[in-house]
Amino acid sequence: MSAHPLAKSRQISGRWVIEGDLVLQTPTHLGNGDTDGIVDMPLLLDEATGRALLPGTSLAGALRNYLRERRHGFEQRAADALIEALFGGEKGNDEGNQSALIIDDALGAMPQIELRDGVRIDPITRTAKIDVDNGILRGYKYDLQLLEAGTTFPLRMELLLSRGNDQQQMKQMLALALHGLEAGEVAIGLRKRRGFGVCRVERWRVTRYDFTKPTDLLAWLAEDHPDWKFAPGDQRSGQHIADLLGVSLERVEDRRNLCRIHAHFIIDGSLLIRAGFGEQDRGPDTVHLHSARPGGARKPVLSGTSLAGALRHRAERILRTIGNAAQATTMIDNMFGPARITSGDKQKARSSRLIVSETVIENPVNLVQNRIRIDRFTGSVHGTGLFNEQPVFGKNDTLVAIDLTLRNPRDAEIGLLLLLLKDLWTGDLPLGGEVGIGRGRLKGVEAVIETPQYKAKPLTISAVDGDRRLTVSDRSTLERYVAALHTEATK
């Protein structure tokens, strides 16, 4: 005897259609997987129109991961029936249900493309790293295409409500996931841990269709046929997503365990992170890196990749000084991710637990400097050795923000971050290029440190009387973290 036709039906009783404008806050790489072009990592574009494309699968994966981290913490693989009900069964689960959330691909405007290059620095020579891999000379320079900040994608998704599910709970799970987009806590694309892919959704629009009402059912069917003249049901906009869905997130526990450091510095002299790909074609030979921000203005930035590289090198130096090389390598790889993964060790690959943001340098002074190259043999000017540069110079109101977030931190790792903050604060850890002639030194102004034990009332450090003395909210706690680092590094 065959089963009733409705036995396997989801018996959908309604739909919520959610729309919003996703705006990129920092440059973003959504790759197409092609490595044969003139750029090492090109962008994914719509083949028919050439417009920027955000696949619904990419967004769904990011939202699912954010929801799992909020509910269970970082790097936890606990089964969650509510997440599976919303996003469907996990990969490999043949018995899993279909997703109740349908996310459409989003097409942005014709892309404004930003080009970046990167290189891995040899920690010994402080130059571009080159080595031999299976007899082949291998370099570590690469380039990639990025969508400029300010690129907007119109999002559209549908939540299917079934009679057998707790509809209020489903809406709360969706609101919690979309809250991450609203608050800018969900990043998309490549190198999210180095400041790329930060996005935020503005202007939510929500429409509810109750399929128990014939007028709403016809309105949903007519959505793609405006000539049918059916008005959608219960349309609302302009509020927070939780309010629009009629749920509350106040009592939802956040199980993420992290340490955040937000610090402000002024530039003590000048800073130069070299731009590439022709930004200097009509100006100086070398200019500081600029990047577009929402609104279209190009501003000088402190890139997350440059900052992370400097922090990693200094962290390794600190650990090798107070401990042994093996312990230093293990701890650095645990925090920053393995430095190099060969073809036989791909199972050991993992993302950095330290998130380093890309930030804008506020109120810089732009000056062009002429320099010459000296012939070391004659001591005179080298032929064709005249060049000019345009770094950013600091003044009293030139602020550089540094944002660091460490997931699942241990006390020893917090202690290491504090020592790195100290070196940045005192100018002992310069950033960018040409550190040998005094560039890249910072001077600390203030820092806010949030740790798992100090969430409600973060620790603070601030400079008073210029930079002659510091005000520290809880010196003994900071010293305890540093002591934990010494204890672990010297085991």
Residue pairs with C-beta under 8 A, 6 or more apart in sequence:
10 98
10 100
10 160
10 162
10 164
11 162
11 163
11 164
12 160
12 161
12 162
12 211
13 161
13 162
13 163
13 167
13 210
13 211
13 212
14 161
14 167
14 208
14 209
14 210
14 211
14 212
14 216
15 158
15 159
15 160
15 161
15 208
15 209
15 211
15 220
16 158
16 159
16 161
16 171
16 174
16 206
16 207
16 208
16 209
16 245
17 156
17 157
17 158
17 206
17 207
17 208
17 209
17 220
17 223
17 232
18 155
18 156
18 157
18 158
18 159
18 174
18 178
18 204
18 205
18 206
18 241
18 244
19 154
19 155
19 156
19 157
19 204
19 205
19 206
19 207
20 154
20 155
20 178
20 181
20 201
20 202
20 203
20 204
20 205
20 241
21 152
21 153
21 154
21 155
21 201
21 202
21 203
22 54
22 106
22 152
22 153
22 154
22 155
22 181
22 199
22 200
22 201
23 150
23 151
23 152
23 199
23 200
23 201
23 202
23 294
24 147
24 148
24 149
24 150
24 151
24 152
24 197
24 198
24 199
24 294
25 149
25 184
25 198
25 199
25 200
25 293
25 294
26 149
26 195
26 196
26 197
26 198
26 291
26 358
27 114
27 116
27 146
27 147
27 148
27 149
27 196
27 291
27 292
27 358
28 146
28 147
28 149
28 151
28 188
28 189
28 196
28 197
28 198
28 199
29 41
29 43
29 144
29 145
29 146
29 147
29 189
29 190
29 191
29 196
29 197
30 43
30 44
30 52
30 53
30 54
30 55
30 58
30 147
30 188
30 189
30 190
31 41
31 42
31 43
31 44
31 144
31 189
31 190
32 42
32 43
32 44
32 45
34 42
35 41
39 115
39 143
39 144
39 145
40 142
40 143
40 144
41 142
41 143
41 144
41 145
41 190
42 144
42 145
43 52
43 111
43 113
43 145
43 146
43 147
44 53
44 55
45 51
45 52
45 53
45 111
46 52
46 53
46 107
49 107
50 110
50 111
51 107
51 108
51 109
51 110
51 111
52 107
52 108
52 109
52 110
52 111
52 147
52 151
52 153
53 105
53 106
53 107
53 108
54 105
54 106
54 107
54 108
54 153
54 188
55 105
56 102
56 103
56 104
56 105
56 106
56 157
57 103
58 188
58 189
59 103
59 106
59 155
59 188
60 87
60 99
60 101
60 103
62 186
62 187
62 188
63 87
63 103
63 177
63 178
63 180
63 181
63 186
64 83
64 87
64 177
66 177
66 180
66 185
66 186
67 83
67 86
67 87
67 173
67 176
67 177
67 180
68 76
68 80
68 83
69 76
69 255
69 256
70 176
70 180
70 252
70 254
70 255
70 256
71 80
71 82
71 83
71 253
71 255
72 78
72 80
72 255
73 255
73 256
73 257
73 408
74 256
74 257
74 258
74 353
74 407
74 408
75 407
75 408
82 169
82 170
82 173
83 173
84 90
84 96
84 97
85 97
85 100
85 165
85 170
85 173
86 99
86 100
86 101
86 170
86 173
86 174
86 177
87 99
87 100
87 101
88 96
88 97
88 98
88 99
88 100
89 95
89 96
89 97
90 96
100 159
100 160
100 161
100 162
100 165
100 170
101 157
101 158
101 159
101 160
101 174
102 157
102 158
102 160
103 155
103 156
103 157
104 155
104 156
104 157
106 153
106 154
106 155
106 156
107 153
107 154
108 147
108 151
108 152
108 153
108 154
109 151
109 152
111 147
111 148
111 151
112 147
112 148
112 150
112 151
112 292
113 145
113 146
113 147
113 148
114 145
114 146
114 147
114 148
114 291
114 292
115 143
115 144
115 145
115 146
115 276
115 277
116 143
116 144
116 146
116 276
116 277
116 303
117 141
117 142
117 143
117 144
117 276
117 277
118 141
118 142
118 143
118 144
118 305
119 128
119 129
119 140
119 141
119 142
120 128
120 129
120 140
120 141
120 309
121 127
121 128
121 129
121 309
121 313
122 128
122 129
122 130
123 313
123 316
128 139
128 140
128 141
129 139
129 140
130 137
130 138
130 139
130 140
131 137
131 138
132 138
133 342
143 276
143 277
144 190
146 196
148 291
148 292
149 291
149 292
149 293
149 294
150 292
150 293
150 294
150 295
150 296
155 201
159 170
159 171
159 174
161 167
161 170
168 247
171 245
171 246
171 247
172 242
172 245
172 247
172 248
172 249
172 252
174 245
175 241
175 242
175 245
175 247
175 249
176 249
176 252
178 201
178 204
178 241
179 185
179 240
179 241
179 242
179 249
180 186
181 199
181 200
181 201
182 200
182 201
182 204
182 240
182 241
183 200
184 198
184 199
184 200
186 199
187 196
187 197
187 198
187 199
188 197
188 199
189 196
189 197
190 196
190 197
191 197
191 304
191 305
192 355
193 304
193 351
193 352
193 354
193 355
193 356
194 303
194 304
194 305
194 308
194 352
194 355
194 356
194 358
195 303
195 304
195 305
195 356
195 357
195 358
195 359
196 304
196 358
198 357
203 237
203 238
204 237
204 238
204 239
204 240
204 241
204 244
205 235
205 236
205 237
206 235
206 236
206 237
206 241
206 244
206 245
207 232
207 233
207 234
207 235
207 236
208 216
208 233
208 234
208 235
209 216
209 217
209 219
209 220
209 232
209 233
210 216
210 233
210 234
211 217
211 220
213 233
215 230
215 233
216 233
218 228
218 230
219 230
219 231
219 232
219 233
220 232
221 228
221 230
222 228
222 229
222 230
223 232
236 244
237 244
242 248
242 249
256 407
257 407
257 408
257 409
257 452
258 405
258 406
258 407
258 408
258 409
258 450
258 452
259 405
259 406
259 409
259 413
259 414
259 417
259 449
259 450
259 451
259 452
260 403
260 404
260 405
260 406
260 448
260 449
260 450
260 458
261 402
261 403
261 404
261 405
261 417
261 421
261 447
261 448
261 449
261 450
262 401
262 402
262 403
262 447
262 448
263 401
263 402
263 421
263 424
263 425
263 444
263 445
263 446
263 447
263 448
264 399
264 400
264 401
264 402
264 444
264 445
264 446
264 447
265 399
265 400
265 401
265 402
265 424
265 425
265 442
265 443
265 444
265 445
266 394
266 395
266 396
266 398
266 399
266 400
266 442
266 443
266 445
267 361
267 364
267 392
267 393
267 394
267 398
267 400
267 441
267 442
267 443
268 394
268 427
268 441
268 442
268 443
269 393
269 394
269 438
269 439
269 441
270 391
270 392
270 393
270 394
270 438
270 439
270 440
271 288
271 302
271 361
271 391
271 392
271 394
271 400
271 431
271 432
271 439
271 440
272 286
272 288
272 389
272 391
272 392
272 432
272 433
272 434
272 439
272 440
273 288
273 289
273 301
273 302
273 303
273 306
273 431
273 432
273 433
274 286
274 287
274 288
274 289
274 432
274 433
275 286
275 287
275 288
275 289
275 290
279 287
279 289
279 290
280 286
280 287
280 390
283 368
283 390
284 368
284 388
284 389
284 390
285 387
285 388
285 389
286 387
286 388
286 389
286 390
287 389
287 390
288 300
288 390
288 391
288 392
289 300
289 301
289 303
290 298
290 299
290 300
290 301
291 298
291 299
291 301
291 303
291 358
292 298
292 299
293 299
293 360
299 360
299 361
300 360
300 361
300 364
300 366
300 392
301 358
301 359
301 360
301 361
302 358
302 359
302 360
302 361
302 400
302 402
302 431
303 358
304 356
304 357
304 358
305 356
306 431
306 432
307 356
307 402
307 431
308 336
308 352
308 354
308 356
310 429
310 430
310 431
311 336
311 354
311 356
311 404
311 420
311 429
312 332
312 336
314 420
314 423
314 429
315 332
315 335
315 336
315 416
315 420
316 328
316 329
316 332
318 416
318 419
318 420
319 327
319 328
319 331
319 332
319 416
319 489
320 328
322 485
322 486
322 489
322 490
323 489
323 490
323 491
327 488
327 489
327 491
328 489
331 412
331 413
331 416
331 488
331 489
332 339
333 339
334 353
334 413
335 352
335 353
335 354
335 406
335 413
335 416
336 352
336 353
336 354
337 349
337 350
337 351
337 352
337 353
338 345
338 348
338 349
338 350
341 348
341 349
353 406
353 407
353 408
354 404
354 405
354 406
354 407
355 404
355 405
355 406
355 407
356 403
356 404
357 402
357 403
357 404
357 405
359 400
359 401
359 402
359 403
360 401
361 392
361 398
361 399
361 400
362 397
362 398
362 399
362 400
362 401
363 395
363 397
363 398
363 399
364 392
364 393
364 394
364 398
365 392
365 393
365 394
365 395
365 398
366 390
366 392
366 393
367 390
367 391
367 393
368 388
368 389
368 390
369 388
369 389
369 390
369 391
370 386
370 387
370 388
371 386
371 387
371 388
371 389
372 381
372 382
372 385
372 386
372 387
373 381
373 382
373 385
373 386
373 387
374 380
374 381
374 382
374 385
375 381
375 382
375 383
375 385
391 434
391 439
392 398
399 445
400 442
402 424
404 417
406 413
406 414
406 417
409 417
409 451
409 452
410 484
410 488
411 480
411 481
411 484
411 485
412 481
412 484
412 485
412 487
412 488
412 489
413 485
414 451
414 481
414 484
415 481
415 482
415 483
415 484
415 485
415 486
416 485
418 449
418 478
418 481
418 482
419 482
419 485
420 429
421 444
421 447
422 428
423 429
424 431
424 442
424 444
425 442
425 443
425 444
425 447
425 461
426 444
427 441
427 442
427 443
430 439
430 440
430 441
430 442
431 440
431 442
432 439
432 440
433 439
433 440
434 440
443 463
443 467
444 461
444 463
444 467
445 462
445 463
446 460
446 461
446 462
446 463
447 460
447 461
447 462
448 458
448 459
448 460
449 458
449 459
449 460
449 461
449 478
450 458
450 459
451 458
451 459
451 481
453 477
454 474
454 477
459 472
459 473
459 474
459 477
459 478
460 471
460 472
460 473
461 470
461 471
461 472
461 473
462 470
462 471
463 469
463 470
463 471
464 470
464 471
472 478
